[in-house]
Amino acid sequence: MKIIFFGTPEFAVPTLEKLLNHPEFEVLAVVTQPDKRRGRGNQLIPSPVKELALTHQLPVWQPARIKKDEETLALLQETAADVFVVVAYGQILSVQILDMPKIGCVNVHGSILPKYRGAAPIQWCLYHGEKETGITTMLMDAGMDTGAMLLKAKTPIALLDNSLDLAKTLSQIGADLLIETLLKLQRQEIEPIPQDDSIATYASLIKKPDYAIDWSRQAIALHNQIRGFYPDCVATLRGNSLKITATAPLGSEYWADLPPSLEVLEKDWDNLSSYLGKPGEVVSLAKGIGPIIQTGEGLLLLREVQMAGKRPQSGWDFVNGTRLTVGEVLENGQ
């Protein structure tokens, strides 16, 4: 099976690796986003997919706007590929492109469709506190993740998983599912299933206001926001921006899902839960662990934070470094 691979971030790398190492597939070329300038030196950095492709001496095409790039469109047409595989490529493909391969364009999507169609399914499923997610392979059509579904694979979500953890898990699941999908398509063992639009949800691009922490929200809602939009959620301390990168909601419904290192908080829960501060107030400093913050409903442990211009640090190092005190108030993010 002759394949053109479309993909850009680290999430797409395991799928390309699996294709390159499978005897029944031949990757003819890779299409990825243009190199971007990053870091202090403002150097052009290739995408993770491009880096892998170059180690295998594959042709790499990087159109800025693929729908308008006549040279790339001609190259794609000339390949006479059986399938275009698309994994987090980052550009919308035109109907002209979708119609090129013999079998079609197969997408690896990071949710159980039709839930969380769109650009950020992993982040939003965490934000909404889902207990399970997965991968769906589908035949692409002109809509946004609206194509007929091929195969699905599910995985549970742990309470402390963040978007990076979950993306790593799903990238491996997606790689395996894509191989299974292509083999079954080749043998005509899959019947594509149309999506039920009436139960579809949409995972939009994340915007700056989504990162702002509002301490009047519930502890579990803040925890889900912080792990979903990791590592960019911000509060304010003493007039300065403070990233909150790892938390844990506290209470009887969560103890079983928290690590043994936090058992001391469970033992002291009667004492801890007797405090009632205002939203954002530091109600306790758990020795060796970190600060515990009052929210609009429930208490939230800060496990890891990052001060402006600094590296991430544990909650306890943060307490010591800032001389944080009980009664001090963290303000909402801006």
C-alpha atoms as one frame of an Amber mdcrd trajectory, in Angstrom:
protein
   0.000   0.000   0.000   1.524   3.301  -1.140   1.077   6.093   1.402   1.625
   9.833   1.718   1.879  10.845   5.383   0.561  14.205   6.627   1.571  15.145
  10.184   3.457  17.689  12.263   3.813  17.343  16.079   5.268  14.668  18.337
   1.792  13.105  18.530   2.119  11.991  14.885   5.607  10.470  15.186   4.686
   6.977  16.517   2.245   6.475  13.630   4.859   7.376  11.023   7.393   5.104
  12.758   4.963   2.182  12.645   4.268   2.746   8.953   7.971   2.941   8.118
   8.667  -0.325   9.923   5.770  -2.315   8.450   6.469  -4.541   5.426   3.057
  -4.003   3.802   3.312  -0.211   3.601   5.507   2.120   1.554   5.644   5.771
   2.651   6.348   7.739  -0.528   6.669  11.211   1.031   5.797  13.301   4.086
   3.830  16.545   4.183   4.349  18.684   7.295   4.041  22.287   8.441   6.831
  24.755   7.566   9.732  25.065  10.023   9.040  27.569  12.816  11.343  29.988
  14.603  11.693  29.135  18.285  13.876  29.735  21.318  16.235  32.514  22.249
  18.240  32.220  19.063  15.072  32.489  16.950  16.328  29.550  14.910  14.218
  27.689  12.378  13.191  24.394  13.992  11.778  21.494  11.945   8.689  19.641
  13.107   9.178  16.289  14.898   7.632  14.554  11.874  10.097  16.220   9.501
  13.032  15.179  11.675  11.937  11.533  11.528  11.271  11.702   7.783  14.745
  13.074   7.072  16.403  10.241   9.019  14.677   7.864   6.584  15.651   9.940
   3.516  12.001  10.581   2.645  10.921  13.503   0.462   9.467  16.238   2.708
   7.006  18.830   1.425   6.186  21.883   3.567   3.648  24.148   1.852   2.542
  27.214   3.811  -0.981  26.836   2.406  -1.440  23.414   0.894  -4.779  24.168
  -0.744  -3.155  26.943  -2.813   0.271  25.384  -3.432   0.189  24.235  -7.062
   3.605  22.569  -6.875   2.641  20.386  -3.892  -0.763  19.584  -5.400   0.953
  18.393  -8.583   3.433  16.269  -6.589   0.618  14.677  -4.595  -1.292  13.858
  -7.758   1.773  12.318  -9.406   2.375   9.881  -6.536  -0.768   7.889  -7.387
  -0.909   6.928  -3.703  -3.398   4.429  -2.339  -3.963   6.336   0.906  -3.148
   9.676   2.496  -2.674   9.192   6.254  -3.344  12.363   8.271  -2.298  12.718
  11.929  -2.430  16.203  13.507  -1.195  17.852  10.313  -2.472  21.334  11.151
  -4.030  22.433   7.853  -7.437  21.703   6.338  -7.298  19.588   3.182  -9.372
  20.624   0.176 -11.808  18.308  -1.580  -9.305  18.223  -4.447  -6.728  16.641
  -2.118  -9.231  14.352  -0.386 -10.214  12.907  -3.765  -6.647  12.109  -4.894
  -5.816   8.767  -3.198  -7.456   5.576  -4.457  -8.796   4.415  -1.082  -9.132
   7.841   0.525  -7.673   9.963   3.293  -7.530   8.222   6.685  -7.331  10.424
   9.760  -6.181   9.423  13.260  -8.252  11.575  15.638  -7.610  11.915  19.384
 -11.132  11.327  20.685 -14.057   8.929  20.542 -15.987  10.559  17.735 -18.394
  12.222  17.337 -17.355  13.759  20.683 -14.607  16.378  20.585 -14.316  17.077
  16.911 -11.808  19.837  16.182  -8.340  21.085  16.995  -7.860  20.248  20.692
  -9.757  17.055  21.623  -7.277  15.870  24.265  -7.227  19.186  26.111 -10.987
  19.667  26.166 -11.829  16.113  27.222  -9.628  16.666  30.303 -11.159  20.093
  30.902 -14.597  18.493  30.995 -13.458  15.789  33.408 -13.964  12.794  31.127
 -13.022   9.440  32.676 -12.347   7.814  29.297 -11.201   8.825  25.843  -9.495
   7.181  22.893  -8.712   7.226  19.195 -11.000   7.086  16.181  -9.791   6.402
  12.661 -12.025   7.805   9.944 -12.309   8.454   6.233 -11.988  12.206   5.847
 -14.592  14.331   4.116 -14.921  18.076   3.562 -16.224  18.721   7.116 -14.281
  19.234  10.358 -13.794  15.664  11.637 -17.191  14.635  10.255 -16.100  11.690
   8.095 -17.300   8.096   8.363 -15.685   6.225  11.274 -13.532   3.144  10.722
 -12.160   1.801  14.046 -12.061   2.969  17.691  -9.844   2.200  20.679 -10.542
   3.479  24.209  -8.374   4.188  27.243  -9.175   5.306  30.819  -8.055   8.706
  32.094  -6.420   8.862  35.536  -7.191  11.759  37.883  -3.658  13.188  37.661
  -3.126  12.688  33.911  -2.426  15.935  32.072  -2.671  16.678  28.360   0.980
  15.733  27.761   0.580  12.365  29.533  -2.617  11.599  27.667  -1.205  12.647
  24.295   1.703  10.213  24.740  -0.680   7.378  25.548  -3.026   8.199  22.675
  -0.200   8.607  20.159   0.820   4.983  20.741  -2.782   3.754  20.637  -3.315
   5.734  17.449  -0.261   4.230  15.770  -1.466   0.687  16.431  -5.047   1.472
  15.427  -3.936   3.076  12.165  -2.011  -0.050  11.163  -5.019  -2.234  11.983
  -7.277   0.143  10.052  -5.148   0.114   6.891  -4.766  -3.663   6.902  -8.523
  -4.116   7.258  -9.218  -1.556   4.548  -6.829  -3.426   2.272  -8.749  -6.646
   2.919 -12.125  -4.875   2.691 -12.943  -5.914   6.264 -14.250  -2.523   7.453
 -17.649  -0.989   6.857 -17.367   2.776   7.450 -19.985   4.045   9.923 -21.467
   7.544   9.529 -21.232   9.809  12.576 -24.343  10.857  14.486 -24.175  14.638
  14.196 -26.855  15.077  16.880 -24.429  13.970  19.633 -21.311  15.672  18.267
 -19.281  18.072  20.417 -16.565  20.479  19.316 -13.049  20.985  20.728 -12.091
  24.477  19.620  -8.644  26.050  19.555  -7.552  27.122  23.045  -7.388  30.890
  23.528  -5.623  33.069  26.085  -8.703  33.594  28.329  -9.017  29.795  28.692
  -5.740  29.771  30.657  -6.854  32.242  33.331  -7.550  30.653  36.726 -10.659
  31.860  38.551 -10.459  30.711  42.170 -14.240  31.009  42.628 -14.681  27.860
  40.528 -14.804  24.362  42.054 -11.526  22.660  42.982 -12.175  19.780  40.549
 -13.026  22.217  37.725  -9.775  24.108  38.302  -7.805  20.856  38.464  -9.296
  19.759  35.129  -8.541  23.150  33.559  -4.933  23.078  34.770  -4.198  19.539
  33.576  -6.159  19.992  30.343  -4.381  23.187  29.329  -0.998  22.138  30.781
   1.407  23.888  31.243  -0.127  27.319  30.623  -2.791  28.077  33.253  -2.059
  31.225  35.238  -2.962  32.821  38.551  -1.506  35.947  40.144   0.680  36.166
  43.248   1.770  39.524  44.687   1.038  41.194  41.371   3.070  38.726  39.323
   1.942  35.984  36.952   2.184  32.466  38.388   1.719  29.349  36.281   0.010
  26.472  38.063   1.186  23.282  36.346   0.077  20.410  38.627  -2.622  20.154
  41.284  -4.722  17.634  43.179  -8.311  18.086  44.339  -8.713  16.970  47.949
 -11.600  15.088  49.574 -13.161  11.689  50.126 -14.075  11.182  46.452 -10.446
  11.606  45.369  -8.250   9.801  47.924  -8.328   6.450  46.114  -6.988   8.091
  42.934  -4.174  10.057  44.579  -0.606   8.762  45.172   0.503   7.304  48.541
   2.632  10.401  49.154  -0.590  12.335  49.796  -2.031   9.883  52.364  -0.923
  12.250  55.128  -3.496  14.752  53.856  -6.250  12.162  54.058  -5.310  11.419
  57.679  -5.438  15.144  58.485  -8.598  15.763  56.463 -10.911  16.508  59.408
  -8.563  19.262  60.452  -7.922  20.583  56.931 -11.568  20.649  55.907 -12.545
  22.626  58.978 -10.922  25.750  57.513 -13.063  27.951  55.318 -11.165  30.683
  53.538 -12.166  32.879  50.662 -11.435  31.757  47.076  -7.681  31.834  46.416
  -6.723  31.888  50.090  -3.890  29.688  51.367  -5.602  27.684  54.128  -2.729
  25.311  54.920   0.924  24.591  54.107   1.331  20.799  53.946   4.905  20.168
  55.058   7.037  18.654  52.308   4.083  18.748  49.897   2.777  22.211  49.101
   0.149  24.892  49.707  -3.548  24.078  49.939  -5.847  26.668  48.416  -9.503
  27.390  49.119 -11.610  27.469  45.950 -15.242  28.338  45.361 -15.999  24.757
  46.384 -13.389  22.428  47.876  -9.648  22.542  48.499  -6.912  22.318  45.875
  -3.311  21.258  46.502  -0.674  22.976  44.365   1.770  20.193  43.452   3.878
  22.154  40.949   4.078  25.799  39.908   6.261  27.988  37.705   7.049  31.589
  38.542   7.732  34.056  35.725  11.214  33.543  34.305  11.858  30.493  36.506
  11.829  26.732  36.045   8.897  24.643  37.313   9.208  23.791  41.022   7.405
  21.603  43.533   4.684  23.086  45.668   6.862  22.847  48.764   9.864  24.526
  47.128   7.481  27.276  46.057   6.315  27.728  49.669   9.884  28.013  50.910
  11.135  30.188  48.061   8.350  32.765  48.377   7.868  32.493  52.158   4.189
  31.903  51.459   1.978  32.197  54.531  -1.396  30.844  55.597  -4.001  33.526
  54.963  -2.229  34.945  51.911  -4.461  35.140  48.831  -3.656  34.145  45.265
  -5.539  36.335  42.821  -7.202  35.245  39.575  -5.146  34.936  36.403  -5.114
  37.673  33.784
